[in-house]
Amino acid sequence: MGGGGQQTESSEPAKGDGVGPGGGRGGSAVYTWEEVQKHCHRGDQWLVIDRKVYNITQWAKRHPGGIRVISHFAGEDATEAFVAFHPDPNFVRKFLKPLLIGELAPTEPSQDQGKNAVLVQDFQALRDRLEREGLLRARPLFFSLYLGHILLLEALALGLLWVWGTSWSLTLLCSLMLATSQAQAGWLQHDYGHLSVCKKSSWNHVLHKFVIGHLKGASANWWNHRHFQHHAKPNVFSKDPDVNSLHVFVLGDKQPVEYGIKKLKYMPYHHQHQYFFLSKLLNTFHGFLYRITSTSIEQVKDRPLCVIPIFPFCVSVGPPLLIPVFLESHWFVWVTQMNHLPMEIDHERHQDWLTMQLSATCNIEQSTFNDWFSGHLNFQIEHHLFPTMPRHNYHLVAPLVRALCEKHGVPYQVKTLQKGMTDVVRSLKKSGDLWLDAYLHK
């Protein structure tokens, strides 16, 4: 016995030591949460799944989703995240066997950090119900038609430019078509990236690389590395890359005060709600350069058959490149930020899956236009709770999620599209004012 863990062996497993790639010792030991929580450092990482304790110190480097996303759960219970991210958890458990070093002591609760056990159980019951009713299975025709309309728009734009040239009227028309196809391709690659379309993960990966690599001109590996971190710990500083603003913005209620007290002034943050719009122009220029120079090593790996994506090729015959990039850039930013930026942004609080996701996400009202415009990410709550669920089922699940939230007193926010967008600017202004007050008076 040592360090808070009771063992049947004579000594405790050393860090990264033992049989197998992750230091497993056959799972003959029992541990307390206090012991597990000590192993949360870069060179010493344990986590718990279904009360089983795993040493992932060495294996994390080979984790398909990236080292960071799994490391964010070091020293914690990762059961809910494990189930959420893997379409076939039983298959993945085969790879966990060599990493097993023990289990929680019988006297230890199944949840760590004082989480609400009843809420966790109710959420799992909801997920079990959705699986039984087939709501985690996709309709192939939906996504086939979706991909078809994207390819059709790309082909029509190229055809118009090829046949009739680049007059200003055709330039504007083709720009609108290309901006639409690119925005919709962004939502479709998101579906494939989350493994929510095909039964086999390998097919999802292939189609994801095609859409994001050939149609969007971006890297699938890069997207996976960043986006799954965002889903694992949304709006958590140092864990969600989407709230790492590189000192350009201060976000939420706590970071502005921290910056203000430390007298940090990398930017005039009390004007960030104004230069936010300027940043979108700079983002457009960056996107323009990215699309005409998108030949990084990582992208070549993702697109071995075609280094230059279809989109830059289509518009390279005329001047309509900058306009679609400008339109798509704004389209993407407003849709992705209105669900998260106005919500709680904080440091790690070790919440259960439902509470954590609901505190960081909100929904936008359903309508045919909103569903299409946002790629069904107006149902951001349902998407974050069930990231492998096909988007066409979100509206069926939403009432069940809302009922569960009402039962446990978890806020479930739904906004209009207009309010969602204005709240982005409003939240930036609020954070800027908090920074200014702390900078001047604290």
Solvent accessible surface area in square Angstrom, and as a share of the most:
residue,aa,sasa,rsa
1,M,165,0.74
2,G,29,0.27
3,G,41,0.39
4,G,35,0.33
5,G,0,0.00
6,Q,89,0.39
7,Q,27,0.12
8,T,107,0.62
9,E,54,0.24
10,S,121,0.78
11,S,62,0.40
12,E,63,0.28
13,P,5,0.03
14,A,52,0.40
15,K,132,0.56
16,G,23,0.22
17,D,66,0.34
18,G,35,0.34
19,V,118,0.68
20,G,42,0.40
21,P,59,0.37
22,G,0,0.00
23,G,2,0.02
24,G,2,0.02
25,R,75,0.27
26,G,69,0.67
27,G,22,0.21
28,S,51,0.33
29,A,3,0.02
30,V,32,0.18
31,Y,1,0.00
32,T,30,0.17
33,W,15,0.05
34,E,112,0.50
35,E,4,0.02
36,V,0,0.00
37,Q,60,0.27
38,K,100,0.42
39,H,12,0.05
40,C,65,0.39
41,H,112,0.50
42,R,213,0.78
43,G,54,0.52
44,D,6,0.03
45,Q,11,0.05
46,W,0,0.00
47,L,4,0.02
48,V,0,0.00
49,I,9,0.04
50,D,68,0.35
51,R,71,0.26
52,K,77,0.33
53,V,0,0.00
54,Y,17,0.06
55,N,0,0.00
56,I,0,0.00
57,T,10,0.06
58,Q,72,0.32
59,W,37,0.13
60,A,1,0.01
61,K,141,0.60
62,R,136,0.50
63,H,32,0.14
64,P,123,0.78
65,G,19,0.18
66,G,18,0.17
67,I,65,0.33
68,R,137,0.50
69,V,8,0.05
70,I,23,0.12
71,S,26,0.17
72,H,22,0.10
73,F,16,0.07
74,A,9,0.07
75,G,3,0.03
76,E,9,0.04
77,D,18,0.09
78,A,6,0.05
79,T,26,0.15
80,E,31,0.14
81,A,5,0.04
82,F,13,0.05
83,V,22,0.12
84,A,3,0.02
85,F,32,0.13
86,H,42,0.19
87,P,66,0.41
88,D,77,0.40
89,P,28,0.18
90,N,108,0.55
91,F,104,0.43
92,V,32,0.18
93,R,76,0.28
94,K,125,0.53
95,F,106,0.44
96,L,10,0.05
97,K,151,0.64
98,P,57,0.36
99,L,0,0.00
100,L,41,0.20
101,I,1,0.00
102,G,1,0.01
103,E,64,0.29
104,L,3,0.02
105,A,5,0.04
106,P,121,0.76
107,T,126,0.73
108,E,34,0.15
109,P,80,0.50
110,S,46,0.30
111,Q,28,0.12
112,D,3,0.01
113,Q,81,0.36
114,G,81,0.78
115,K,36,0.15
116,N,71,0.36
117,A,41,0.32
118,V,88,0.51
119,L,7,0.03
120,V,15,0.09
121,Q,113,0.50
122,D,33,0.17
123,F,10,0.04
124,Q,71,0.32
125,A,58,0.45
126,L,18,0.09
127,R,10,0.04
128,D,51,0.27
129,R,98,0.36
130,L,0,0.00
131,E,80,0.36
132,R,179,0.65
133,E,94,0.42
134,G,13,0.13
135,L,23,0.11
136,L,38,0.19
137,R,152,0.55
138,A,26,0.20
139,R,129,0.47
140,P,100,0.63
141,L,123,0.61
142,F,48,0.20
143,F,3,0.01
144,S,67,0.43
145,L,117,0.58
146,Y,22,0.08
147,L,30,0.15
148,G,35,0.33
149,H,57,0.25
150,I,0,0.00
151,L,68,0.34
152,L,103,0.51
153,L,36,0.18
154,E,6,0.03
155,A,61,0.47
156,L,86,0.43
157,A,0,0.00
158,L,50,0.25
159,G,31,0.30
160,L,35,0.17
161,L,8,0.04
162,W,192,0.67
163,V,99,0.57
164,W,171,0.60
165,G,28,0.27
166,T,57,0.33
167,S,57,0.37
168,W,185,0.65
169,S,83,0.54
170,L,28,0.14
171,T,2,0.01
172,L,95,0.47
173,L,84,0.42
174,C,0,0.00
175,S,0,0.00
176,L,104,0.52
177,M,26,0.12
178,L,0,0.00
179,A,3,0.02
180,T,30,0.17
181,S,0,0.00
182,Q,0,0.00
183,A,6,0.04
184,Q,0,0.00
185,A,0,0.00
186,G,12,0.12
187,W,9,0.03
188,L,0,0.00
189,Q,16,0.07
190,H,15,0.07
191,D,8,0.04
192,Y,7,0.03
193,G,4,0.04
194,H,3,0.01
195,L,28,0.14
196,S,8,0.05
197,V,17,0.10
198,C,37,0.22
199,K,196,0.83
200,K,133,0.56
201,S,46,0.30
202,S,67,0.43
203,W,142,0.50
204,N,1,0.01
205,H,78,0.35
206,V,87,0.50
207,L,46,0.23
208,H,2,0.01
209,K,76,0.32
210,F,66,0.27
211,V,0,0.00
212,I,5,0.03
213,G,0,0.00
214,H,29,0.13
215,L,0,0.00
216,K,23,0.10
217,G,0,0.00
218,A,14,0.11
219,S,4,0.03
220,A,1,0.01
221,N,66,0.34
222,W,133,0.47
223,W,23,0.08
224,N,28,0.14
225,H,65,0.29
226,R,85,0.31
227,H,33,0.15
228,F,30,0.12
229,Q,8,0.03
230,H,7,0.03
231,H,0,0.00
232,A,0,0.00
233,K,5,0.02
234,P,3,0.02
235,N,5,0.02
236,V,12,0.07
237,F,16,0.07
238,S,112,0.72
239,K,37,0.16
240,D,2,0.01
241,P,21,0.13
242,D,68,0.35
243,V,8,0.04
244,N,94,0.48
245,S,25,0.16
246,L,133,0.66
247,H,80,0.36
248,V,54,0.31
249,F,31,0.13
250,V,0,0.00
251,L,10,0.05
252,G,13,0.12
253,D,75,0.39
254,K,106,0.45
255,Q,23,0.10
256,P,0,0.00
257,V,36,0.21
258,E,62,0.28
259,Y,28,0.10
260,G,0,0.00
261,I,91,0.46
262,K,138,0.58
263,K,96,0.41
264,L,52,0.26
265,K,110,0.47
266,Y,118,0.45
267,M,64,0.29
268,P,53,0.33
269,Y,0,0.00
270,H,46,0.21
271,H,82,0.37
272,Q,0,0.00
273,H,29,0.13
274,Q,105,0.47
275,Y,30,0.12
276,F,9,0.04
277,F,95,0.39
278,L,98,0.49
279,S,24,0.16
280,K,22,0.09
281,L,93,0.46
282,L,115,0.57
283,N,55,0.28
284,T,7,0.04
285,F,116,0.48
286,H,113,0.51
287,G,10,0.10
288,F,53,0.22
289,L,73,0.36
290,Y,74,0.28
291,R,23,0.08
292,I,86,0.44
293,T,87,0.51
294,S,5,0.03
295,T,76,0.44
296,S,57,0.37
297,I,136,0.69
298,E,65,0.29
299,Q,4,0.02
300,V,60,0.34
301,K,132,0.56
302,D,5,0.03
303,R,0,0.00
304,P,101,0.64
305,L,164,0.82
306,C,46,0.27
307,V,54,0.31
308,I,105,0.53
309,P,2,0.01
310,I,61,0.31
311,F,0,0.00
312,P,7,0.04
313,F,118,0.49
314,C,1,0.00
315,V,1,0.00
316,S,82,0.53
317,V,72,0.42
318,G,21,0.20
319,P,83,0.52
320,P,0,0.00
321,L,14,0.07
322,L,88,0.44
323,I,51,0.26
324,P,1,0.01
325,V,2,0.01
326,F,72,0.30
327,L,58,0.29
328,E,16,0.07
329,S,13,0.08
330,H,39,0.17
331,W,32,0.11
332,F,107,0.45
333,V,13,0.07
334,W,36,0.13
335,V,0,0.00
336,T,29,0.17
337,Q,48,0.21
338,M,1,0.00
339,N,0,0.00
340,H,17,0.07
341,L,19,0.09
342,P,33,0.21
343,M,20,0.09
344,E,92,0.41
345,I,6,0.03
346,D,15,0.08
347,H,85,0.38
348,E,44,0.20
349,R,105,0.38
350,H,59,0.26
351,Q,49,0.22
352,D,9,0.05
353,W,7,0.02
354,L,0,0.00
355,T,34,0.20
356,M,10,0.04
357,Q,0,0.00
358,L,4,0.02
359,S,20,0.13
360,A,2,0.01
361,T,0,0.00
362,C,0,0.00
363,N,5,0.02
364,I,2,0.01
365,E,82,0.37
366,Q,101,0.45
367,S,48,0.31
368,T,121,0.70
369,F,110,0.46
370,N,15,0.08
371,D,17,0.09
372,W,93,0.33
373,F,32,0.13
374,S,2,0.01
375,G,3,0.03
376,H,29,0.13
377,L,13,0.06
378,N,1,0.00
379,F,13,0.05
380,Q,11,0.05
381,I,0,0.00
382,E,0,0.00
383,H,2,0.01
384,H,0,0.00
385,L,0,0.00
386,F,0,0.00
387,P,1,0.01
388,T,11,0.06
389,M,1,0.01
390,P,0,0.00
391,R,2,0.01
392,H,8,0.04
393,N,7,0.03
394,Y,6,0.02
395,H,78,0.35
396,L,89,0.44
397,V,0,0.00
398,A,13,0.10
399,P,82,0.51
400,L,43,0.22
401,V,0,0.00
402,R,100,0.36
403,A,58,0.45
404,L,17,0.09
405,C,0,0.00
406,E,122,0.55
407,K,137,0.58
408,H,42,0.19
409,G,63,0.61
410,V,17,0.10
411,P,97,0.61
412,Y,29,0.11
413,Q,76,0.34
414,V,60,0.34
415,K,18,0.07
416,T,60,0.35
417,L,37,0.19
418,Q,139,0.62
419,K,97,0.41
420,G,0,0.00
421,M,51,0.23
422,T,57,0.33
423,D,12,0.06
424,V,0,0.00
425,V,37,0.21
426,R,133,0.49
427,S,22,0.14
428,L,4,0.02
429,K,93,0.39
430,K,109,0.46
431,S,5,0.03
432,G,0,0.00
433,D,64,0.33
434,L,57,0.28
435,W,1,0.00
436,L,55,0.28
437,D,66,0.34
438,A,1,0.00
439,Y,60,0.23
440,L,106,0.53
441,H,136,0.61
442,K,126,0.53
